[in-house]
Amino acid sequence: MNTIRDVQQAWQLVLVESATEHGARSGWQQRRGQISPSQFVQTLVWGFLEQPEASVGRLAQVAQTSGATLTPQALSQRFSARSVALLRGVLNDALGLLVEAEAVEVALFAAFPGGVYLDDTTQIGLPAIWRDRWAGAGREAALKLATVFDLARGSVQVELTAGRQHDSATQVANLTYPPGAVVIEDLGYLDGPRMQTRQAQGVATVVPVRCTLALCDEQGHRFDWLAWLGEHAGQPVERAVRWQGIPLRFVALPATPATAARKRLGIRAEAGRRQRAPHPRALALADWQVALTTVPPQQATLQQIGVLMRLRWQVELLFKLWKNEGKLDETRGWKAERIETELYAKLLGLLVAHWLVLATGWGWVDRSLVKLGQNVRAFARTLCLCWRHEAVVRQVLAALTQATPTTGRIASTARRRSAADYALHT
């Protein structure tokens, strides 16, 4: 789904049809007023996309662009439990759309014709008043965004769940993937039965290893795998192991001194935050990149598994884009209903922006998600005004497409290779 008409149809579905439907369901508009549910949704989506820290006054200006006439005070009064229900309903409809581009051609990905998927979560702290709806873990209330990122085609699948929900128990963590796919996950996703189920379906898994994980050798005898790594310091190594009786491939690559130092700094900082001493095994493991996988050796070498482990950080960059650029976890509001409405509107806007990125030249291997997002943001007000007019949208998207290869490229550096460079040359 990467043509102009496809994008416009998605916009029409989300910004008009879904907004109108949920406007009626939520009781947001009980009588005809100065701004329709559709105009309200468009105002927030395009307004926060253009300026994530927009004031109500600036949003009122965007509302004028969308065809509504009202004062900042009148707009502020629209933030209520009904606006929360409206935006949450529209966002859920948008998250149900699978928007993807043509798959990028990377030699490493050829071994996984079903796709390369990154599975991870990020959390957003919320006011304590939401503890009943979004119960947190370590805090009273938090919203977890469980995310699957298709690195080849660019599609994003997101599930909103309470922060207390375990990562591996979310719906997106248990999706069914095409045969030949590989799923690269975070530490909290280690689940033997799920890995076995995927393996039976022709889908492989790569997941990092915690320092305290108990592993056995092929004969089922417990062994100290960290001490075994110490015998092979500085060397990429692998061996067959068993975990909970499941045969798996254990792979380890030495980290660079700079990476190891950065890891130890983070371990000590986290231990200090929790007022406890850092775990000695965690400090020792900082010298390595270690994972368990069901990818057979004939499908990917040890070095290629190492590159797949590096690629997992691409979903972290997506989260960084959402929070640092989209200000997803920040607000100028103080009223709970305003904060929650804004959160859903910002996430919806970031999703719309991602669709635009896919439509104007998805090429992950040499593109910066942050720069591409900045390009889209520069056209947000124009799109708010003209998104229904195909001829004008075509001109805007043509300008974005033309700008992408130059202003959206990853900055080259002689000091550090990018993950894309490893993927292209491994």
C-alpha positions in Angstrom: 0.0 0.0 0.0 2.2 2.9 -1.2 0.3 4.8 -3.9 -1.2 8.3 -3.4 -4.8 7.0 -3.8 -4.1 4.2 -1.2 -2.9 6.8 1.3 -5.9 9.1 0.7 -8.3 6.2 1.2 -6.6 5.4 4.5 -7.0 9.1 5.5 -10.6 9.1 4.4 -11.3 6.0 6.5 -9.6 7.3 9.6 -10.1 11.0 9.5 -13.6 11.1 8.3 -15.5 7.8 8.4 -14.1 6.4 11.6 -14.2 9.9 13.3 -17.8 10.4 12.3 -18.8 6.9 13.6 -17.0 7.2 16.9 -18.2 10.8 17.3 -21.8 9.4 17.3 -20.9 6.4 19.5 -19.1 8.4 22.2 -21.8 11.1 22.3 -19.0 13.6 21.6 -21.4 15.7 19.5 -24.9 15.6 20.8 -26.0 18.5 18.6 -24.6 20.3 15.6 -21.8 22.6 16.8 -18.9 24.7 15.6 -16.7 21.7 14.9 -17.6 18.2 13.8 -15.9 15.0 15.2 -14.0 14.7 11.9 -12.7 18.3 12.1 -11.8 17.8 15.7 -9.7 14.7 14.9 -8.1 16.3 11.9 -7.2 19.4 14.0 -5.4 17.4 16.6 -3.7 15.0 14.2 -2.3 17.6 11.9 -1.8 20.1 14.6 0.3 17.9 16.9 2.1 16.4 13.9 3.1 19.9 12.8 4.0 21.0 16.3 4.0 18.3 19.1 4.1 21.0 21.8 1.2 23.0 20.2 -0.8 25.2 22.5 -4.6 25.3 22.3 -4.3 28.6 20.5 -2.2 27.1 17.8 -4.6 24.1 17.5 -7.4 26.6 17.0 -5.5 28.0 14.1 -5.2 24.5 12.6 -9.0 24.0 13.2 -9.5 27.0 10.9 -7.5 25.2 8.2 -9.7 22.1 8.6 -12.8 24.3 8.1 -14.0 24.8 11.7 -14.3 28.3 13.3 -13.9 28.4 17.1 -11.9 30.1 19.8 -9.1 28.5 21.8 -11.4 28.5 24.8 -14.1 26.7 22.9 -11.6 24.1 21.6 -10.3 23.6 25.2 -13.8 22.8 26.3 -14.0 20.0 23.8 -11.5 17.9 25.8 -13.6 15.6 27.9 -14.3 11.9 28.5 -16.1 12.0 25.2 -13.1 13.3 23.3 -11.1 10.5 24.9 -13.5 7.8 23.7 -13.6 9.5 20.2 -9.8 9.5 19.7 -9.3 6.1 21.3 -11.9 4.6 18.9 -10.3 6.3 15.8 -6.8 5.2 16.9 -7.9 1.6 17.3 -9.4 1.6 13.8 -6.2 3.1 12.4 -4.1 0.5 14.2 -6.2 -2.2 12.5 -4.9 -1.1 9.1 -1.8 -2.8 7.7 0.1 -0.3 5.6 3.3 -1.4 4.0 5.7 -0.6 1.2 7.6 -2.7 -1.3 10.2 -4.8 0.5 13.7 -3.4 0.5 16.3 -5.6 -1.1 19.0 -6.6 1.4 21.2 -9.6 0.8 20.9 -10.7 4.4 17.1 -10.7 4.2 17.1 -13.1 1.3 17.6 -15.9 3.8 14.2 -14.9 5.4 11.7 -14.6 2.6 8.8 -14.3 5.1 10.3 -11.1 6.5 12.4 -9.7 9.3 10.3 -8.6 12.3 11.3 -6.7 15.4 9.2 -7.3 18.5 9.5 -4.9 21.4 7.6 -2.6 23.8 7.9 0.9 25.2 6.0 2.6 28.1 4.5 6.0 28.7 3.8 7.1 32.2 0.3 8.4 32.9 -1.4 10.3 35.7 -2.4 8.1 38.7 -6.0 8.7 38.0 -5.8 6.1 35.2 -4.5 3.3 37.4 -7.8 1.3 36.9 -7.6 1.5 33.1 -3.8 1.4 32.5 -2.3 -0.2 35.6 1.5 0.3 35.7 4.4 -1.7 36.9 6.7 0.3 39.1 4.4 3.2 38.8 0.7 3.6 39.4 -0.4 4.0 35.8 1.4 3.4 32.5 0.5 2.7 28.9 2.5 0.0 27.1 2.9 0.2 23.3 3.6 -3.4 22.2 5.0 -3.1 18.7 6.0 -5.3 15.8 8.1 -3.5 13.2 8.5 -5.2 9.7 11.9 -4.0 8.8 11.7 -5.0 5.1 8.3 -3.5 4.3 8.2 -0.9 7.0 4.8 -1.8 8.4 4.1 -1.2 12.1 1.6 -3.1 14.2 0.9 -1.6 17.7 -1.2 -2.8 20.6 -2.2 -0.5 23.5 -2.0 -2.4 26.8 -1.6 -1.7 30.5 2.0 -1.2 31.6 1.6 -4.2 34.0 1.0 -6.6 31.1 3.9 -8.9 30.5 5.6 -8.3 27.2 5.2 -11.9 26.1 1.5 -12.0 26.9 0.5 -9.2 24.5 -1.4 -10.1 21.3 1.3 -8.7 19.0 3.9 -10.9 20.7 1.9 -13.9 19.6 1.1 -13.0 16.0 1.3 -15.6 13.3 4.1 -14.9 10.8 4.6 -16.0 7.2 6.8 -19.1 6.8 10.4 -18.2 6.3 10.2 -15.2 8.6 12.5 -14.4 11.6 11.4 -12.5 14.7 14.0 -10.6 16.7 12.8 -9.9 20.2 13.8 -8.3 23.5 14.8 -9.9 26.7 11.3 -10.1 28.1 10.0 -12.2 25.2 11.9 -15.4 25.9 9.2 -18.1 25.8 10.1 -21.7 24.9 6.7 -23.0 23.8 6.2 -20.0 21.5 9.6 -20.5 19.9 8.8 -24.1 19.3 5.4 -23.3 17.8 7.0 -20.8 15.5 9.7 -23.3 14.5 7.0 -25.8 13.6 5.5 -23.1 11.3 8.8 -22.4 9.6 9.4 -19.1 11.6 12.6 -18.5 13.4 13.3 -16.5 16.6 16.3 -14.6 17.9 16.2 -13.4 21.6 18.9 -12.0 23.9 20.0 -13.9 27.0 19.8 -12.7 30.6 22.9 -13.1 32.7 21.0 -15.3 35.2 19.5 -17.7 32.6 20.1 -21.4 33.4 21.2 -23.4 30.4 22.2 -27.0 29.8 24.5 -28.7 27.4 23.3 -31.1 24.7 23.3 -33.9 27.3 21.0 -31.9 29.6 23.7 -31.1 32.2 23.7 -27.6 33.7 26.8 -25.6 32.7 28.1 -22.1 33.5 27.9 -20.6 30.0 29.4 -17.3 31.2 32.5 -19.0 32.4 32.6 -20.9 29.1 32.5 -17.6 27.2 35.4 -16.4 29.4 37.5 -19.3 27.9 36.9 -17.8 24.5 37.4 -14.1 25.2 37.3 -11.9 22.2 36.2 -14.7 19.8 32.8 -15.2 18.2 31.5 -18.6 19.4 28.4 -20.7 19.3 27.2 -24.1 20.5 24.1 -26.2 20.8 22.3 -25.9 24.2 19.1 -26.8 25.9 16.8 -24.5 27.8 13.8 -26.0 29.6 14.5 -29.2 27.5 14.3 -27.3 24.2 17.2 -27.6 21.8 18.5 -24.1 20.8 21.5 -22.5 19.2 23.6 -20.3 21.6 25.5 -17.6 19.8 27.9 -15.0 21.2 29.9 -12.2 19.7 32.4 -10.0 21.6 31.3 -6.4 22.1 33.7 -3.5 21.3 35.4 -2.0 24.4 33.3 1.2 23.9 30.1 -0.8 23.8 31.0 -2.9 26.8 31.9 0.3 28.8 28.6 1.9 27.8 26.7 -1.3 28.9 28.5 -1.3 32.3 27.7 2.3 32.8 24.0 1.6 32.2 24.1 -1.4 34.5 25.6 0.5 37.4 23.2 3.4 36.8 20.2 1.1 36.9 21.5 -0.6 40.0 22.0 2.7 41.7 18.5 3.8 40.9 17.2 0.6 42.5 19.6 1.1 45.5 21.4 -2.2 45.0 24.8 -3.5 43.9 25.2 -4.3 40.2 25.0 -8.0 39.4 28.6 -9.4 38.8 27.4 -11.6 36.0 25.6 -8.7 34.3 28.9 -6.7 34.4 30.8 -9.7 32.9 28.1 -10.2 30.2 28.6 -6.6 29.1 31.7 -7.9 27.1 29.3 -9.9 24.8 26.3 -9.9 22.6 24.6 -13.2 23.4 21.4 -14.7 22.0 19.4 -17.9 21.8 17.9 -18.7 18.4 16.1 -21.3 16.4 17.7 -20.1 13.1 19.6 -23.2 11.8 23.3 -22.7 10.9 22.6 -23.5 7.2 20.2 -20.6 7.1 22.4 -17.9 8.7 26.0 -17.9 9.9 27.1 -16.8 13.4 28.1 -13.4 12.0 24.7 -13.0 10.3 22.9 -13.7 13.5 25.1 -11.0 15.1 23.9 -8.6 12.5 20.2 -9.6 13.2 20.9 -8.8 16.8 22.1 -5.4 15.9 19.0 -4.7 13.8 16.8 -5.1 16.9 17.8 -1.6 17.8 15.9 -0.2 14.8 12.7 -0.5 16.8 14.3 1.4 19.6 15.0 4.2 17.1 11.3 4.1 16.2 10.4 4.6 19.9 13.0 7.3 20.1 11.3 9.1 17.2 7.9 8.8 18.8 9.1 10.2 22.1 11.8 12.7 21.3 10.4 14.1 18.0 6.7 13.3 18.5 6.7 14.2 22.2 4.4 11.3 22.8 5.1 11.2 26.5 4.9 15.0 27.0 2.0 17.5 27.2 1.1 21.1 28.0 -2.2 20.0 29.5 -3.1 19.5 33.1 -6.6 18.0 32.8 -6.6 14.2 32.7 -9.0 14.1 29.7 -6.9 16.6 27.8 -3.7 14.5 28.4 -5.3 11.2 27.3 -6.9 12.8 24.2 -3.6 14.4 23.2 -1.8 11.1 23.7 -4.1 9.2 21.3 -4.1 12.1 18.8 -0.3 12.3 18.8 0.1 8.5 18.3 -2.5 8.7 15.5 -0.5 11.5 13.9 2.7 9.6 14.1 1.0 6.6 12.4 -0.3 8.9 9.6 3.2 10.3 9.2 4.7 6.8 9.0 2.2 6.0 6.2 3.5 9.0 4.4 7.1 7.8 4.8 6.1 4.4 3.3 4.4 6.2 0.4 7.3 8.5 -0.5 10.2 6.1 -0.6 10.7 3.5 2.1 14.3 2.5 1.9 15.3 1.6 5.5 18.9 0.7 4.7 20.0 4.3 4.1 17.2 6.4 5.6 16.9 8.2 8.9 13.5 7.8 10.5 14.0 11.0 12.4 14.9 13.0 9.3 12.0 11.5 7.3 9.6 12.4 10.1 10.9 16.0 10.1 10.3 16.1 6.3 6.7 15.0 6.8 6.2 17.5 9.7 7.2 20.4 7.4 4.2 19.6 5.2 1.6 18.9 7.9 -0.4 22.2 7.6 -0.4 21.9 3.8 -1.8 18.4 4.1 -4.4 19.5 6.6 -5.7 21.9 4.0 -5.5 19.8 0.8 -5.5 16.1 1.8 -8.8 15.5 0.0 -7.6 17.0 -3.3 -5.6 14.3 -5.2 -3.8 16.6 -7.6 -2.4 18.8 -4.8 -1.6 15.8 -2.6 0.3 14.3 -5.6 2.4 17.5 -5.8 3.1 17.4 -2.0 4.1 13.7 -2.0 6.2 14.3 -5.1 8.1 17.0 -3.2 8.5 14.6 -0.3 9.7 11.8 -2.5 12.2 14.1 -4.2 13.5 15.3 -0.9 13.9 11.8 0.7 17.1 10.6 -1.0 19.0 13.8 0.1 17.5 15.2 3.3 16.4 11.8 4.7 19.7 9.9 4.4 21.6 8.5 7.4 24.7 10.7 8.0 27.8 8.8 7.2 30.6 8.6 9.8 34.1 7.2 9.6 34.1 6.3 13.3 31.1 3.9 13.5 29.4 1.6 11.0 25.6 1.7 10.9 23.4 -1.3 11.3 22.4 -0.9 7.6 26.0 -1.1 6.6 26.4 -4.4 8.5 23.2 -5.8 6.9 24.4 -4.8 3.4 27.9 -6.2 3.7 27.6 -9.4 5.8 
